[in-house]
Amino acid sequence: MRASSPLIGQPLSALQENGWGALRLVSVNDGETGDRLRRPTMAEGDFLLVSGQAEDAARLATEQHLAFRLENSDEDLRDSLFNRSSGLAEVMIPPRSAMIGQTAYQGMITESGDLVVIAIQRGGVDLGAEPVELQAGDTMLLQGTWKALDTRLADPQVLVVNSPDTVRRQAVPLGAGAWTTLGVLAGMVFFLATGLLPGAVVGIAACFILVLSRVLTVDQSYRAIDWTTVILVAAMMPLSTAMVQTGAAQLMADGLVAMAAGGSPTILLAGLFVLTAVLGQLISNTATALIIIPVGVAAATSMGISPAPVLMSIGIAAAAAFLTPIATPTNLMVMRPGGYAFGDYWKFGLPMMIWFFIICVFVVPLIWRF
C-alpha cells in the first residue's frame, strides 16, 4: 500500500464499500509482521491478498495506488497465510448441517469475522470465485488465527478434515507458546532430577502453568491425555500386588530359577528378558514392568543374588517394545502420521531388540554386580 493510497487511515470496513469486480479479498496483512491486520485502520506498507485475474488486480492497483509484491511472491503468500499466528484448515459440510443452502464464495469473511474462505470444492473440483449455495459434501479451505480455528471449528455444523492443532504441530516449527512450554519442561526436569518436590506435585504444577499461560486450554489438556494408557497402568498395579500376595510371582520365579541351569544368573537374565519382551509386545511396557518386577525380585532372592542387575535388566527389556504398534503409546502415536502398517514395526524393531538383549544379559552385570 503506497503512501498516496486513499485506503490509508481507513477502517477495514471501507474495503467492503469498494467495487472489487471479479476479485475476491482474501485478507489484509500488516506490512511489518506479515500477520493479519489487527489495527483498526490501514497504514502505508500494509498489503492486500486478493484472488482473481491479473488484469483485475492491475486495475485495482491503479485505482487505489497499490504496488505489487513480486519478489518471492509464492513464499510471501505462503508465509502470510500459514505462520506461527495463523493457518489453514479444511472442513466438510455434513448432511443435515444448518449451513446447507447458505451462500459462500472465495474471499468471504465468516459471520464470526475471524475466518476467511480461501476455496470451495465440490466432488474434488474447485468451484471458482462465484458465489455458490453450499451442499452436503462440499469442502471449504478456511484461513484465520490458530485460536480462531480451534474455537470456530468446534461447531458441529462442520466436519474438520484435519484438526488445527494437528496441522500446527506438523507444519509450524516452534509455534506460539513453544518457548513457554520448553521453559516449563526444563523446570519440571530440574525438580524431578533434584527431588526438591514430589513428582506428582511437579507434574500438576507444570500443567497448571501451561493452562494459566494459555498455551493450552482445559479441553486441549483433556484431549492430550491417553486415557487408555492411564487406565491400563492403573489396572496393572493391583495385578502386580496380587501376584506377590497370592504366590504367583514366586511360582514363576521358581520356574525361572529351575530353568537357569545350575543357578546361573546370566541365564536368569536371559529368561527374564524373553518373558518381559514377549509380554511387552502385547500390553503396555509400563504394565509389563509392573508384572515382571515382583517375579524378578523373587527369583533374585531365591538365587541369593543382588536384585539390582535383575531390576535394571527388566527395565531395559520393558523398553524394548519395538515389534508391534500397541506395545507403547509412542509406537501407536506415529503409526497413522507415518503411514505405517502393523507388520512394519518388526523390520526395524527386531535388530533393536537383539541389541537390547545383549545389553541386558552381558553389559548390565558389568555395571551392577550380582
C-alpha positions in Angstrom: 0.0 0.0 0.0 1.7 3.2 -1.2 1.7 6.5 0.8 -0.7 8.1 -1.7 -3.3 5.3 -1.4 -6.8 6.6 -0.4 -7.1 3.4 1.8 -4.5 4.7 4.3 -6.2 5.6 7.5 -9.4 3.9 6.5 -11.0 1.1 8.6 -11.2 -2.4 7.3 -15.0 -1.8 6.7 -14.0 0.6 3.9 -12.8 -2.4 1.8 -16.3 -3.7 1.7 -17.5 -0.5 0.1 -15.1 -0.6 -2.8 -16.1 -2.3 -6.0 -13.9 -5.4 -6.4 -15.4 -6.6 -9.6 -14.3 -10.2 -10.2 -11.7 -10.0 -7.5 -12.2 -11.6 -4.0 -10.5 -10.2 -0.9 -8.6 -12.9 0.9 -7.0 -11.0 3.8 -5.4 -7.7 4.8 -1.9 -8.2 6.3 0.3 -6.0 8.4 3.2 -4.7 6.4 5.7 -5.2 9.2 4.8 -8.6 10.6 3.0 -10.2 7.7 0.2 -11.3 10.0 -3.4 -10.5 9.6 -4.0 -6.8 10.3 -5.2 -6.2 13.9 -5.1 -2.4 13.9 -8.4 -0.6 13.4 -7.1 1.3 10.4 -4.8 0.6 7.4 -1.4 2.2 7.0 1.4 2.5 4.4 3.1 -0.8 3.8 0.1 -3.0 4.6 -0.9 -5.3 1.8 -4.0 -7.0 0.4 -4.2 -10.6 -0.6 -6.8 -11.0 -3.4 -8.0 -13.8 -5.7 -8.8 -13.3 -9.3 -7.4 -12.4 -12.7 -4.2 -10.4 -13.1 -5.9 -7.7 -15.2 -8.5 -7.1 -12.5 -5.7 -6.9 -9.9 -3.8 -4.4 -12.0 -6.9 -2.2 -12.4 -7.4 -2.3 -8.6 -3.8 -1.3 -8.0 -4.1 1.6 -10.3 -7.3 2.9 -8.8 -6.2 2.5 -5.1 -2.5 3.4 -5.7 -1.2 0.0 -4.7 2.0 -1.7 -5.6 2.5 -5.4 -6.4 4.7 -7.5 -4.2 6.6 -9.6 -6.8 9.7 -10.7 -5.1 9.5 -14.3 -3.7 5.7 -14.0 -4.3 5.0 -17.7 -3.7 7.0 -17.8 -0.5 5.5 -14.5 0.7 1.9 -15.8 0.1 2.6 -19.0 1.9 4.1 -17.2 4.9 1.3 -14.7 5.0 -1.4 -17.4 5.1 0.5 -20.1 7.1 2.7 -19.0 10.0 3.0 -19.1 13.8 0.0 -17.0 14.4 -2.4 -18.0 11.6 -3.0 -21.0 9.5 -5.4 -23.1 7.3 -7.9 -25.8 7.9 -10.1 -27.8 5.7 -13.7 -28.6 6.7 -16.6 -30.5 5.1 -20.3 -29.8 5.2 -22.0 -32.9 6.7 -25.6 -34.0 5.9 -28.3 -32.1 7.9 -25.9 -29.2 8.6 -27.6 -25.9 9.0 -25.0 -24.4 6.5 -26.6 -26.4 3.6 -28.2 -23.8 1.3 -26.2 -20.9 2.6 -24.2 -18.8 0.1 -20.4 -18.8 0.2 -17.6 -17.6 -2.1 -13.9 -17.2 -2.2 -12.7 -14.3 0.0 -15.8 -14.3 2.1 -15.4 -13.5 5.8 -17.4 -15.7 8.0 -20.1 -14.4 10.4 -17.7 -14.6 13.3 -15.4 -12.1 11.5 -12.2 -14.0 12.2 -12.1 -16.6 9.4 -11.8 -16.2 5.6 -13.0 -18.7 2.9 -10.0 -19.4 0.7 -11.5 -22.0 -1.6 -14.6 -24.2 -2.1 -14.7 -27.6 -3.7 -17.4 -30.0 -4.7 -16.6 -33.5 -5.6 -12.9 -32.6 -5.7 -13.5 -29.8 -8.3 -12.8 -26.1 -7.4 -16.0 -24.1 -7.7 -14.1 -20.9 -8.5 -14.8 -17.4 -7.3 -18.5 -17.1 -8.0 -21.0 -17.4 -5.1 -22.5 -20.9 -4.6 -25.1 -22.5 -2.4 -23.4 -25.0 -0.1 -24.4 -28.6 -0.4 -23.7 -31.7 1.8 -20.2 -32.9 1.0 -18.7 -29.6 -0.1 -15.3 -28.8 1.4 -14.0 -25.4 2.3 -10.5 -24.2 3.0 -10.6 -21.6 5.8 -7.8 -19.2 7.0 -7.5 -17.4 10.3 -5.6 -17.3 13.5 -4.9 -20.7 15.2 -7.0 -19.6 18.2 -10.0 -18.7 15.9 -9.7 -22.0 14.0 -9.6 -24.0 17.3 -12.7 -22.2 18.6 -14.9 -21.9 15.4 -14.2 -25.4 14.1 -15.7 -27.0 17.2 -19.0 -26.1 15.6 -21.0 -29.4 15.0 -22.2 -27.9 11.7 -18.9 -28.7 10.0 -16.6 -31.7 10.0 -12.9 -30.9 10.3 -10.7 -32.9 7.9 -7.5 -32.2 9.9 -7.7 -30.5 13.3 -5.9 -27.2 13.5 -3.7 -28.3 16.4 -2.5 -31.4 14.5 -1.7 -29.3 11.4 0.1 -26.7 13.6 2.3 -29.4 15.3 3.3 -30.9 12.0 3.9 -27.8 9.9 4.8 -24.9 12.1 8.1 -25.1 14.0 8.1 -23.5 17.4 4.7 -22.0 17.2 3.1 -19.7 19.7 3.8 -20.9 23.3 6.7 -23.1 22.3 9.3 -21.2 24.4 7.0 -21.2 27.4 6.5 -24.9 27.0 10.2 -25.5 26.8 10.8 -23.4 29.9 8.2 -25.4 31.8 9.7 -28.7 30.6 13.2 -27.6 31.7 11.8 -26.6 35.2 10.0 -29.9 35.5 13.0 -31.9 34.6 15.1 -29.9 37.1 12.8 -30.5 40.0 12.3 -34.2 39.1 16.1 -34.7 38.9 16.9 -33.0 42.1 14.0 -34.4 44.1 13.2 -31.0 45.6 9.5 -31.6 45.1 7.4 -34.8 44.7 6.9 -35.9 41.1 3.1 -35.6 41.4 3.4 -32.0 42.6 5.8 -31.1 39.8 3.6 -32.6 37.1 0.4 -31.0 38.3 2.2 -27.6 38.7 3.5 -27.8 35.1 0.0 -28.5 33.8 -1.4 -25.5 35.7 1.3 -23.2 34.4 0.6 -24.3 30.8 -3.1 -23.7 31.2 -2.7 -20.4 33.1 -0.3 -19.1 30.4 -2.9 -20.0 27.8 -0.5 -22.3 25.9 -3.2 -25.0 26.3 -6.9 -24.8 27.1 -8.5 -27.1 29.6 -10.3 -29.0 26.7 -7.0 -29.5 24.9 -5.4 -30.8 28.1 -8.1 -33.4 28.5 -7.8 -34.5 24.8 -4.0 -34.8 25.2 -4.3 -37.5 27.9 -4.0 -41.0 26.7 -6.7 -42.5 28.9 -6.2 -46.0 27.6 -2.6 -46.0 29.0 -3.7 -44.4 32.3 -6.4 -47.0 32.9 -4.2 -49.9 31.8 -1.3 -48.9 34.1 -3.8 -48.3 37.0 -5.3 -51.7 36.4 -1.9 -53.4 36.3 -0.9 -52.1 39.7 -3.3 -54.2 41.7 -2.5 -57.2 39.5 1.2 -56.8 40.4 0.3 -56.7 44.1 -2.0 -59.7 43.7 0.8 -61.7 42.0 3.0 -61.2 45.1 0.4 -61.8 47.7 -1.1 -65.0 46.1 2.4 -66.5 45.4 2.0 -66.4 41.6 5.2 -64.3 41.4 7.1 -66.8 43.5 5.8 -69.7 41.4 7.0 -68.0 38.1 10.3 -67.2 39.8 10.8 -70.8 40.8 10.3 -71.8 37.2 12.9 -69.3 36.0 15.4 -70.4 38.7 14.9 -74.1 37.7 15.4 -73.1 34.0 18.7 -71.4 34.9 20.9 -74.5 34.7 23.0 -74.7 37.8 21.5 -71.5 39.1 23.3 -69.3 36.5 22.4 -65.6 36.9 23.2 -64.9 33.2 20.5 -67.5 32.1 18.1 -65.9 34.6 18.6 -62.5 33.0 18.1 -64.1 29.6 14.9 -65.8 30.7 13.6 -62.6 32.3 14.3 -60.6 29.1 12.4 -63.0 26.9 9.4 -63.1 29.3 9.4 -59.3 29.6 9.9 -58.7 25.9 7.1 -61.0 24.8 4.6 -59.6 27.2 5.7 -56.0 26.3 4.6 -56.5 22.7 1.1 -57.4 23.7 0.4 -54.9 26.6 1.8 -51.6 27.7 5.5 -51.9 28.5 4.9 -50.0 31.8 2.3 -52.5 32.8 4.7 -55.3 31.8 7.4 -54.0 34.1 4.9 -53.8 37.0 4.0 -57.5 36.4 7.6 -58.8 36.0 9.3 -56.8 38.7 8.0 -58.9 41.6 8.9 -62.1 39.7 12.5 -60.9 39.1 12.9 -59.8 42.8 11.6 -63.2 44.0 13.9 -65.0 41.6 16.9 -63.0 42.7 16.1 -63.7 46.4 15.8 -67.4 45.7 19.2 -67.5 44.0 20.8 -65.3 46.7 22.0 -62.6 44.3 21.6 -58.8 44.2 18.2 -57.7 42.7 19.9 -54.5 41.2 21.0 -56.1 37.9 17.8 -58.0 37.7 15.7 -54.8 38.1 17.9 -52.9 35.6 17.5 -55.7 33.0 13.7 -55.8 33.5 13.6 -52.0 32.9 15.7 -52.2 29.7 13.7 -55.3 28.5 10.4 -53.5 29.1 11.7 -50.6 27.0 12.4 -53.0 24.1 8.8 -52.7 22.9 9.5 -52.3 19.2 7.7 -55.2 17.4 4.1 -54.0 17.5 2.4 -50.6 17.4 0.3 -51.5 20.6 3.4 -52.0 22.7 3.8 -48.4 23.7 1.7 -45.2 23.2 4.6 -43.8 21.3 4.5 -46.5 18.7 0.8 -46.0 18.3 1.1 -42.2 18.0 3.4 -42.4 15.0 1.5 -45.2 13.2 -1.1 -43.0 11.4 1.0 -39.9 10.7 3.9 -42.1 9.4 1.6 -44.3 7.3 2.9 -47.5 8.9 1.3 -50.9 8.8 1.2 -53.3 11.8 3.8 -55.5 10.2 6.3 -52.7 9.6 7.4 -52.4 13.2 9.3 -55.7 13.5 11.5 -54.9 10.5 13.4 -52.3 12.4 12.4 -53.5 15.9 13.9 -56.9 15.7 17.6 -55.8 15.3 17.0 -53.2 18.1 15.6 -55.9 20.4 18.7 -58.2 19.7 20.9 -55.2 20.7 18.8 -54.7 23.9 19.2 -58.4 24.7 23.0 -58.1 24.6 22.9 -55.0 26.8 20.6 -56.7 29.4 22.4 -60.1 29.6 26.1 -59.1 29.2 26.5 -55.4 29.8 24.3 -54.8 32.8 26.1 -57.3 35.1 29.4 -55.5 34.4 28.0 -52.3 36.0 25.6 -53.7 38.6 27.3 -56.8 40.1 25.4 -59.9 41.2 
